[in-house]
Amino acid sequence: MRNEAECPGLWHWLQVITIGRRPKRTLARLVALVVICLITFTFVLIPVRVTGISMEPTYHDHSVNFINRLAYVRREPQRGDVVGVRLSPNPGAGTKIMLLKRVVGLPGEAVSFVGGHVCIDGDVQTEPYLKHVSDWEAPPTSLGPGQYYVVGDNRSMRPEEHEHGKAERAQIVGRVLFTKGP
Amino acid sequence: MNRTRCLLLLAGAVALGVWAWAGLFPNPQKIIEKRLIKLGALASFAPGEGNIKRLANAERMESLFAENIQVTLEAPGAGRRTFDHREELMQAALASRSFANRLAVSLVDINVVLDSDRQSATADATLKARIGQEDELFVQPLKFTFHKTNDEWLVTGIETVKSLH
């Protein structure tokens, strides 16, 4: 008799802990949470898993991050920003697979490589995020309006194996949320 | 039954109707998207796959292409290859099975644009492939062209797209 009397009480508390005193309100909150998460992680913060070593040592292979799509609503990409770049130049292309690169050249500039360092209009840039020595050499590439030069931080790779070059503004999806290094 | 419940039921019925309509009569964009997903699945193979399945998949894959095609593939380290006929491409696809024991291919980020005549279309997609037991992912943006022949959307061209210039 005692057990039977205790069980409904226990069941009631279990129900209170899991779904609350007002199940309808809990359901409404759950639906709202799911909708907010769906909107946030589809249109605002795109979760990404880094695959590959082109951004080493700043971002490691298999690390997880987010691309903030609102970062460039009020301002344009800046030199040094790490951005998500759409693979296709078509603005309607999806964002399931993106390149993670650092912006080093801005519209109207000429970008070249001397001894692994980026030169803008002939001036060698200070790049504190570079940890590996490299011997990249490349003649100046002029950027047109709305074009950005993007490259990974790992220049110890051979240039042919490292995707880098001009990206159209429409290809830049957003800025990486958790930035590292200087 | 109160008014809110009636409205909710009506909205549910409309949503179900729209979903059923879209499933039964898909638009050309959806048909092309499904074809590309199917193409990725048919190009994939697992270790120890039997000859019958291999040939069946090759035959099903062949049915997705027009007889005369224009395929230009260029990948870093693999050079440039062109195919002008469906059989050439199928032979290359079958031959690829001797290079690796496993291939997992999928086409993602598909974006289909119909031409004004609604008889041809262009689709941008990203090829995602894992070759053999390698952990490394091969990624390549591609541009497909389709043409409607006998009420079927067939691939008439494939070319690799450079992401950065």
Interface residues (C-beta under 8 A of the other chain):
Chain A: T51 G52 V85 R86 L87 S88 P89 N90 G92 A93 G94 T95 K96 I97 L99 V150 E160 E161 E163 H164 G165 K166 A167 Q171
Chain B: P76 G77 V108 D109 I110 N111 V113 D124 T126 K128 E136 L137 V139 P141 V161 S163 L164 H165
